[in-house]
Amino acid sequence: MAGERVKKAGNAVAKGLGIKVAYRDPMGANDPVTRGESTFSVGTVDTYSYNEPEPTSIEWIREITPSFREFVNYLISLFPFLNWIGRYNLQWFFGDLVAGITVGAVVVPQGMAYAKLAEVPVQFGLYSSFMGVLLYWFFATSKDITIGVS
């Protein structure tokens, strides 16, 4: 009974907006024969042997909405470090520490020198030499993540 009221309300809104509710009538009951076909050829089941019902809005939303597991996998894909951070070990740490000190010894003075050449305060060069490296590892994996002004 409530479903019938909703259907009537929906039909009233559709009529008010000028929407043809039965825009697909496989048996041709509402459409007159206008192109020279016979009534039999328009209304036979063979002509319309495949009749797929239109999805409702709720069904469409459910179809495109990811599951909780798919959503979690998407978040993990945004931050690749989540895949390997649990397996990070002390040997990798020492290698990364040596690499970081070596790269920092080159990139920090280079960034400060470029800032001085650009006639901006050297703090800008210092910031540009380490801030990109500090944030980049969250979003990508690469051995070459030194971001500077050069």
C-alpha positions as protocol buffer text, in pm:
chain_id: "A"
residue {
  index: 1
  type: MET
  ca { x: 0 y: 0 z: 0 }
}
residue {
  index: 2
  type: ALA
  ca { x: 281 y: 240 z: 87 }
}
residue {
  index: 3
  type: GLY
  ca { x: 460 y: 131 z: -231 }
}
residue {
  index: 4
  type: GLU
  ca { x: 154 y: 218 z: -436 }
}
residue {
  index: 5
  type: ARG
  ca { x: 146 y: 569 z: -282 }
}
residue {
  index: 6
  type: VAL
  ca { x: 514 y: 618 z: -361 }
}
residue {
  index: 7
  type: LYS
  ca { x: 456 y: 503 z: -719 }
}
residue {
  index: 8
  type: LYS
  ca { x: 161 y: 743 z: -758 }
}
residue {
  index: 9
  type: ALA
  ca { x: 366 y: 1030 z: -614 }
}
residue {
  index: 10
  type: GLY
  ca { x: 653 y: 945 z: -847 }
}
residue {
  index: 11
  type: ASN
  ca { x: 420 y: 935 z: -1146 }
}
residue {
  index: 12
  type: ALA
  ca { x: 274 y: 1272 z: -1046 }
}
residue {
  index: 13
  type: VAL
  ca { x: 620 y: 1427 z: -1020 }
}
residue {
  index: 14
  type: ALA
  ca { x: 720 y: 1274 z: -1355 }
}
residue {
  index: 15
  type: LYS
  ca { x: 405 y: 1407 z: -1519 }
}
residue {
  index: 16
  type: GLY
  ca { x: 470 y: 1752 z: -1371 }
}
residue {
  index: 17
  type: LEU
  ca { x: 824 y: 1748 z: -1508 }
}
residue {
  index: 18
  type: GLY
  ca { x: 711 y: 1619 z: -1846 }
}
residue {
  index: 19
  type: ILE
  ca { x: 885 y: 1282 z: -1815 }
}
residue {
  index: 20
  type: LYS
  ca { x: 730 y: 993 z: -2004 }
}
residue {
  index: 21
  type: VAL
  ca { x: 714 y: 715 z: -1744 }
}
residue {
  index: 22
  type: ALA
  ca { x: 656 y: 428 z: -1984 }
}
residue {
  index: 23
  type: TYR
  ca { x: 926 y: 536 z: -2227 }
}
residue {
  index: 24
  type: ARG
  ca { x: 1008 y: 171 z: -2292 }
}
residue {
  index: 25
  type: ASP
  ca { x: 703 y: -28 z: -2371 }
}
residue {
  index: 26
  type: PRO
  ca { x: 822 y: -357 z: -2522 }
}
residue {
  index: 27
  type: MET
  ca { x: 474 y: -465 z: -2625 }
}
residue {
  index: 28
  type: GLY
  ca { x: 392 y: -132 z: -2790 }
}
residue {
  index: 29
  type: ALA
  ca { x: 64 y: -96 z: -2606 }
}
residue {
  index: 30
  type: ASN
  ca { x: 94 y: 279 z: -2559 }
}
residue {
  index: 31
  type: ASP
  ca { x: 258 y: 365 z: -2889 }
}
residue {
  index: 32
  type: PRO
  ca { x: 47 y: 358 z: -3203 }
}
residue {
  index: 33
  type: VAL
  ca { x: 183 y: 187 z: -3513 }
}
residue {
  index: 34
  type: THR
  ca { x: 323 y: 478 z: -3714 }
}
residue {
  index: 35
  type: ARG
  ca { x: 596 y: 342 z: -3942 }
}
residue {
  index: 36
  type: GLY
  ca { x: 396 y: 97 z: -4151 }
}
residue {
  index: 37
  type: GLU
  ca { x: 447 y: -207 z: -3928 }
}
residue {
  index: 38
  type: SER
  ca { x: 167 y: -437 z: -3849 }
}
residue {
  index: 39
  type: THR
  ca { x: 33 y: -449 z: -3497 }
}
residue {
  index: 40
  type: PHE
  ca { x: 147 y: -809 z: -3476 }
}
residue {
  index: 41
  type: SER
  ca { x: 514 y: -729 z: -3558 }
}
residue {
  index: 42
  type: VAL
  ca { x: 529 y: -447 z: -3304 }
}
residue {
  index: 43
  type: GLY
  ca { x: 377 y: -644 z: -3021 }
}
residue {
  index: 44
  type: THR
  ca { x: 536 y: -986 z: -3059 }
}
residue {
  index: 45
  type: VAL
  ca { x: 763 y: -1123 z: -2793 }
}
residue {
  index: 46
  type: ASP
  ca { x: 1016 y: -1234 z: -3056 }
}
residue {
  index: 47
  type: THR
  ca { x: 1087 y: -874 z: -3148 }
}
residue {
  index: 48
  type: TYR
  ca { x: 1170 y: -792 z: -2787 }
}
residue {
  index: 49
  type: SER
  ca { x: 1314 y: -1122 z: -2667 }
}
residue {
  index: 50
  type: TYR
  ca { x: 1558 y: -954 z: -2429 }
}
residue {
  index: 51
  type: ASN
  ca { x: 1392 y: -729 z: -2176 }
}
residue {
  index: 52
  type: GLU
  ca { x: 1629 y: -604 z: -1907 }
}
residue {
  index: 53
  type: PRO
  ca { x: 1467 y: -411 z: -1624 }
}
residue {
  index: 54
  type: GLU
  ca { x: 1600 y: -62 z: -1562 }
}
residue {
  index: 55
  type: PRO
  ca { x: 1806 y: -35 z: -1241 }
}
residue {
  index: 56
  type: THR
  ca { x: 1675 y: 189 z: -969 }
}
residue {
  index: 57
  type: SER
  ca { x: 1885 y: 471 z: -830 }
}
residue {
  index: 58
  type: ILE
  ca { x: 1955 y: 273 z: -514 }
}
residue {
  index: 59
  type: GLU
  ca { x: 2067 y: -31 z: -715 }
}
residue {
  index: 60
  type: TRP
  ca { x: 2299 y: 187 z: -924 }
}
residue {
  index: 61
  type: ILE
  ca { x: 2450 y: 349 z: -614 }
}
residue {
  index: 62
  type: ARG
  ca { x: 2504 y: 7 z: -454 }
}
residue {
  index: 63
  type: GLU
  ca { x: 2668 y: -115 z: -773 }
}
residue {
  index: 64
  type: ILE
  ca { x: 2923 y: 167 z: -792 }
}
residue {
  index: 65
  type: THR
  ca { x: 2990 y: 200 z: -419 }
}
residue {
  index: 66
  type: PRO
  ca { x: 3307 y: 12 z: -322 }
}
residue {
  index: 67
  type: SER
  ca { x: 3302 y: -240 z: -42 }
}
residue {
  index: 68
  type: PHE
  ca { x: 3489 y: -169 z: 279 }
}
residue {
  index: 69
  type: ARG
  ca { x: 3773 y: -398 z: 167 }
}
residue {
  index: 70
  type: GLU
  ca { x: 3802 y: -219 z: -169 }
}
residue {
  index: 71
  type: PHE
  ca { x: 3808 y: 118 z: 10 }
}
residue {
  index: 72
  type: VAL
  ca { x: 4088 y: 3 z: 243 }
}
residue {
  index: 73
  type: ASN
  ca { x: 4287 y: -130 z: -56 }
}
residue {
  index: 74
  type: TYR
  ca { x: 4244 y: 208 z: -226 }
}
residue {
  index: 75
  type: LEU
  ca { x: 4376 y: 393 z: 80 }
}
residue {
  index: 76
  type: ILE
  ca { x: 4673 y: 158 z: 101 }
}
residue {
  index: 77
  type: SER
  ca { x: 4747 y: 220 z: -267 }
}
residue {
  index: 78
  type: LEU
  ca { x: 4765 y: 595 z: -197 }
}
residue {
  index: 79
  type: PHE
  ca { x: 5042 y: 540 z: 58 }
}
residue {
  index: 80
  type: PRO
  ca { x: 5285 y: 274 z: -72 }
}
residue {
  index: 81
  type: PHE
  ca { x: 5499 y: 280 z: 243 }
}
residue {
  index: 82
  type: LEU
  ca { x: 5217 y: 95 z: 422 }
}
residue {
  index: 83
  type: ASN
  ca { x: 5306 y: -214 z: 216 }
}
residue {
  index: 84
  type: TRP
  ca { x: 5670 y: -235 z: 329 }
}
residue {
  index: 85
  type: ILE
  ca { x: 5696 y: -45 z: 660 }
}
residue {
  index: 86
  type: GLY
  ca { x: 5610 y: -360 z: 857 }
}
residue {
  index: 87
  type: ARG
  ca { x: 5908 y: -545 z: 702 }
}
residue {
  index: 88
  type: TYR
  ca { x: 6156 y: -257 z: 745 }
}
residue {
  index: 89
  type: ASN
  ca { x: 6466 y: -382 z: 922 }
}
residue {
  index: 90
  type: LEU
  ca { x: 6781 y: -247 z: 1089 }
}
residue {
  index: 91
  type: GLN
  ca { x: 7005 y: -327 z: 790 }
}
residue {
  index: 92
  type: TRP
  ca { x: 6787 y: -110 z: 565 }
}
residue {
  index: 93
  type: PHE
  ca { x: 6795 y: 164 z: 828 }
}
residue {
  index: 94
  type: PHE
  ca { x: 7174 y: 184 z: 828 }
}
residue {
  index: 95
  type: GLY
  ca { x: 7183 y: 194 z: 448 }
}
residue {
  index: 96
  type: ASP
  ca { x: 6918 y: 464 z: 439 }
}
residue {
  index: 97
  type: LEU
  ca { x: 7102 y: 662 z: 709 }
}
residue {
  index: 98
  type: VAL
  ca { x: 7429 y: 661 z: 512 }
}
residue {
  index: 99
  type: ALA
  ca { x: 7243 y: 753 z: 192 }
}
residue {
  index: 100
  type: GLY
  ca { x: 7054 y: 1031 z: 367 }
}
residue {
  index: 101
  type: ILE
  ca { x: 7368 y: 1185 z: 515 }
}
residue {
  index: 102
  type: THR
  ca { x: 7548 y: 1164 z: 180 }
}
residue {
  index: 103
  type: VAL
  ca { x: 7264 y: 1319 z: -17 }
}
residue {
  index: 104
  type: GLY
  ca { x: 7204 y: 1581 z: 252 }
}
residue {
  index: 105
  type: ALA
  ca { x: 7571 y: 1683 z: 243 }
}
residue {
  index: 106
  type: VAL
  ca { x: 7528 y: 1766 z: -126 }
}
residue {
  index: 107
  type: VAL
  ca { x: 7169 y: 1888 z: -154 }
}
residue {
  index: 108
  type: VAL
  ca { x: 7149 y: 2122 z: 149 }
}
residue {
  index: 109
  type: PRO
  ca { x: 7444 y: 2346 z: 50 }
}
residue {
  index: 110
  type: GLN
  ca { x: 7335 y: 2328 z: -315 }
}
residue {
  index: 111
  type: GLY
  ca { x: 6983 y: 2449 z: -227 }
}
residue {
  index: 112
  type: MET
  ca { x: 7120 y: 2730 z: -13 }
}
residue {
  index: 113
  type: ALA
  ca { x: 7358 y: 2836 z: -292 }
}
residue {
  index: 114
  type: TYR
  ca { x: 7076 y: 2841 z: -549 }
}
residue {
  index: 115
  type: ALA
  ca { x: 6865 y: 3049 z: -313 }
}
residue {
  index: 116
  type: LYS
  ca { x: 7151 y: 3297 z: -276 }
}
residue {
  index: 117
  type: LEU
  ca { x: 7186 y: 3312 z: -656 }
}
residue {
  index: 118
  type: ALA
  ca { x: 6812 y: 3376 z: -688 }
}
residue {
  index: 119
  type: GLU
  ca { x: 6848 y: 3659 z: -433 }
}
residue {
  index: 120
  type: VAL
  ca { x: 6604 y: 3508 z: -187 }
}
residue {
  index: 121
  type: PRO
  ca { x: 6685 y: 3425 z: 175 }
}
residue {
  index: 122
  type: VAL
  ca { x: 6893 y: 3107 z: 211 }
}
residue {
  index: 123
  type: GLN
  ca { x: 6620 y: 2959 z: 431 }
}
residue {
  index: 124
  type: PHE
  ca { x: 6414 y: 2901 z: 115 }
}
residue {
  index: 125
  type: GLY
  ca { x: 6693 y: 2690 z: -32 }
}
residue {
  index: 126
  type: LEU
  ca { x: 6732 y: 2500 z: 295 }
}
residue {
  index: 127
  type: TYR
  ca { x: 6358 y: 2434 z: 305 }
}
residue {
  index: 128
  type: SER
  ca { x: 6346 y: 2320 z: -59 }
}
residue {
  index: 129
  type: SER
  ca { x: 6637 y: 2080 z: -6 }
}
residue {
  index: 130
  type: PHE
  ca { x: 6480 y: 1863 z: 264 }
}
residue {
  index: 131
  type: MET
  ca { x: 6104 y: 1924 z: 274 }
}
residue {
  index: 132
  type: GLY
  ca { x: 6030 y: 1735 z: -49 }
}
residue {
  index: 133
  type: VAL
  ca { x: 6239 y: 1436 z: 61 }
}
residue {
  index: 134
  type: LEU
  ca { x: 6074 y: 1441 z: 402 }
}
residue {
  index: 135
  type: LEU
  ca { x: 5723 y: 1416 z: 256 }
}
residue {
  index: 136
  type: TYR
  ca { x: 5782 y: 1223 z: -66 }
}
residue {
  index: 137
  type: TRP
  ca { x: 5828 y: 878 z: 87 }
}
residue {
  index: 138
  type: PHE
  ca { x: 5464 y: 878 z: 202 }
}
residue {
  index: 139
  type: PHE
  ca { x: 5334 y: 888 z: -153 }
}
residue {
  index: 140
  type: ALA
  ca { x: 5585 y: 706 z: -372 }
}
residue {
  index: 141
  type: THR
  ca { x: 5876 y: 468 z: -366 }
}
residue {
  index: 142
  type: SER
  ca { x: 6195 y: 569 z: -539 }
}
residue {
  index: 143
  type: LYS
  ca { x: 6568 y: 576 z: -482 }
}
residue {
  index: 144
  type: ASP
  ca { x: 6584 y: 918 z: -645 }
}
residue {
  index: 145
  type: ILE
  ca { x: 6353 y: 1135 z: -438 }
}
residue {
  index: 146
  type: THR
  ca { x: 6583 y: 1432 z: -400 }
}
residue {
  index: 147
  type: ILE
  ca { x: 6375 y: 1734 z: -488 }
}
residue {
  index: 148
  type: GLY
  ca { x: 6556 y: 2062 z: -513 }
}
residue {
  index: 149
  type: VAL
  ca { x: 6578 y: 2383 z: -703 }
}
residue {
  index: 150
  type: SER
  ca { x: 6806 y: 2251 z: -977 }
}
